[in-house]
Amino acid sequence: MDMDSSHYLEQYIASLDMVPLALRELLNIESVPCDIYALKNGLFELILIQESSIDKRLLGQILNNSNGALYTLKNEHKKIIKKQQELLRISTRSLSMGNTIENTKKQMNFLTLNMYYLYLDALDNDTLNLQLQSAHTLSKVLMEMMHTHKELYEDYIGQKHHYILAQPVLSSLFLLGLLKNSKTYIDQDIEAFFLASLLKDVGMSFIPTNKFEKNNLTDSDKKQFLRHPQLSIKILNGRTPLRPHHLKIIEHHHAFSDLRSELSQEMQIRLNPSVNVMLGFETLTTTIMDIIAAMLSDRPYRSASTLLESLEFVKKIMFDQFPTEFKLIVQFFKKYYA
């Protein structure tokens, strides 16, 4: 075997052990716990050696030189996950210390990254429990700082998280604010609805990531997306403090999905029982906040809508049947997000 053939064989073997690394996984850490690679001319090139120091300036250079496409060995990725999860634990413990608003902005970003890790392995109890504990603390702070929600939202949108991660965080922020503003729920109940909303899409973890970039879905793709609430329930049932009522909310949180209308009535009901379900207030608001968050999030195939455009859209789908609830939603957004 000549040198070139040997080199390409090594590259091929290496590719089997490589996993993609999101650039934001290297944020907030002082040194990398493992070797980091980039693809150059179709070949893996070592760009950061284990324990190399790293900062925002260096990350900017890496982004420019690699287009953000980074890799590490699969069994080494756990070291990065461990570092980032420790940062989330520290953030959770110190959330109410010092500048609470800035701490909360960071917490929302750490929580989003841990959501990514949960989607990588939805059956990992440590990652799920960390998400629950961190969200529990975050919900308490959010209920105490309703006046900051617009600032938190604007900062979070600016972080440009992938929509599959950003949407449940944003929709849960909106839902918590709406329920707190209604003055009809105790904080403990609001926290439970917040957790259900935050975790409602964990079933998406079983959908191939390339499907999230597509606009024109096949019938098979649509069935996968419509099935994810049931998968979420299977993942969460017995592993979280969520009660049957909260799991029902998750089950029906795509009651207004336009994907259903493109399938046969029989298939609609089989994939999503929400077709013939009377929606309670919590399920309705969870669903509507999810739609608004979806419209406010960028997609690879469309730009984000404005809040006004989002409210105009949900008016069309809910005003005739739920006029009072729609007015409550509009009043809430005018009060806290105008």
Secondary structure in CASP SS format (residue, H / E / C, confidence):
PFRMAT SS
TARGET T0000
AUTHOR 0000-0000-0000
METHOD secondary structure of the structure
MODEL  1
M C 1.00
D C 1.00
M H 1.00
D H 1.00
S H 1.00
S H 1.00
H H 1.00
Y H 1.00
L H 1.00
E H 1.00
Q H 1.00
Y H 1.00
I H 1.00
A H 1.00
S H 1.00
L H 1.00
D H 1.00
M E 1.00
V E 1.00
P E 1.00
L E 1.00
A C 1.00
L H 1.00
R H 1.00
E H 1.00
L H 1.00
L C 1.00
N C 1.00
I C 1.00
E C 1.00
S E 1.00
V C 1.00
P C 1.00
C C 1.00
D C 1.00
I E 1.00
Y E 1.00
A E 1.00
L E 1.00
K E 1.00
N C 1.00
G C 1.00
L E 1.00
F E 1.00
E E 1.00
L E 1.00
I E 1.00
L E 1.00
I C 1.00
Q C 1.00
E C 1.00
S C 1.00
S E 1.00
I C 1.00
D C 1.00
K H 1.00
R H 1.00
L H 1.00
L H 1.00
G H 1.00
Q H 1.00
I H 1.00
L H 1.00
N H 1.00
N H 1.00
S H 1.00
N C 1.00
G C 1.00
A C 1.00
L E 1.00
Y E 1.00
T E 1.00
L E 1.00
K H 1.00
N H 1.00
E H 1.00
H H 1.00
K H 1.00
K H 1.00
I H 1.00
I H 1.00
K H 1.00
K H 1.00
Q H 1.00
Q H 1.00
E H 1.00
L H 1.00
L H 1.00
R H 1.00
I H 1.00
S H 1.00
T H 1.00
R H 1.00
S C 1.00
L C 1.00
S C 1.00
M C 1.00
G C 1.00
N C 1.00
T H 1.00
I H 1.00
E H 1.00
N H 1.00
T H 1.00
K H 1.00
K H 1.00
Q H 1.00
M H 1.00
N H 1.00
F H 1.00
L H 1.00
T H 1.00
L H 1.00
N H 1.00
M H 1.00
Y H 1.00
Y H 1.00
L H 1.00
Y H 1.00
L H 1.00
D C 1.00
A C 1.00
L C 1.00
D C 1.00
N H 1.00
D H 1.00
T H 1.00
L H 1.00
N H 1.00
L H 1.00
Q H 1.00
L H 1.00
Q H 1.00
S H 1.00
A H 1.00
H H 1.00
T H 1.00
L H 1.00
S H 1.00
K H 1.00
V H 1.00
L H 1.00
M H 1.00
E H 1.00
M C 1.00
M H 1.00
H H 1.00
T H 1.00
H H 1.00
K H 1.00
E H 1.00
L H 1.00
Y H 1.00
E H 1.00
D H 1.00
Y H 1.00
I H 1.00
G H 1.00
Q C 1.00
K C 1.00
H C 1.00
H C 1.00
Y H 1.00
I H 1.00
L H 1.00
A H 1.00
Q H 1.00
P H 1.00
V H 1.00
L H 1.00
S H 1.00
S H 1.00
L H 1.00
F H 1.00
L H 1.00
L H 1.00
G H 1.00
L H 1.00
L H 1.00
K H 1.00
N H 1.00
S H 1.00
K C 1.00
T C 1.00
Y C 1.00
I C 1.00
D H 1.00
Q H 1.00
D H 1.00
I H 1.00
E H 1.00
A H 1.00
F H 1.00
F H 1.00
L H 1.00
A H 1.00
S H 1.00
L H 1.00
L H 1.00
K C 1.00
D C 1.00
V H 1.00
G H 1.00
M H 1.00
S H 1.00
F H 1.00
I C 1.00
P C 1.00
T H 1.00
N H 1.00
K H 1.00
F H 1.00
E H 1.00
K C 1.00
N C 1.00
N C 1.00
L C 1.00
T C 1.00
D H 1.00
S H 1.00
D H 1.00
K H 1.00
K H 1.00
Q H 1.00
F H 1.00
L H 1.00
R H 1.00
H H 1.00
P H 1.00
Q H 1.00
L H 1.00
S H 1.00
I H 1.00
K H 1.00
I H 1.00
L H 1.00
N C 1.00
G C 1.00
R C 1.00
T C 1.00
P C 1.00
L C 1.00
R C 1.00
P H 1.00
H H 1.00
H H 1.00
L H 1.00
K H 1.00
I H 1.00
I H 1.00
E H 1.00
H C 1.00
H C 1.00
H C 1.00
A C 1.00
F C 1.00
S C 1.00
D C 1.00
L C 1.00
R H 1.00
S H 1.00
E H 1.00
L C 1.00
S C 1.00
Q H 1.00
E H 1.00
M H 1.00
Q H 1.00
I H 1.00
R H 1.00
L H 1.00
N C 1.00
P H 1.00
S H 1.00
V H 1.00
N H 1.00
V C 1.00
M C 1.00
L C 1.00
G C 1.00
F H 1.00
E H 1.00
T H 1.00
L H 1.00
T H 1.00
T H 1.00
T H 1.00
I H 1.00
M H 1.00
D H 1.00
I H 1.00
I H 1.00
A H 1.00
A H 1.00
M H 1.00
L H 1.00
S C 1.00
D C 1.00
R E 1.00
P C 1.00
Y C 1.00
R E 1.00
S C 1.00
A C 1.00
S C 1.00
T C 1.00
L H 1.00
L H 1.00
E H 1.00
S H 1.00
L H 1.00
E H 1.00
F H 1.00
V H 1.00
K H 1.00
K H 1.00
I H 1.00
M H 1.00
F C 1.00
D C 1.00
Q C 1.00
F C 1.00
P H 1.00
T H 1.00
E H 1.00
F H 1.00
K H 1.00
L H 1.00
I H 1.00
V H 1.00
Q H 1.00
F H 1.00
F H 1.00
K H 1.00
K H 1.00
Y H 1.00
Y H 1.00
A C 1.00
END
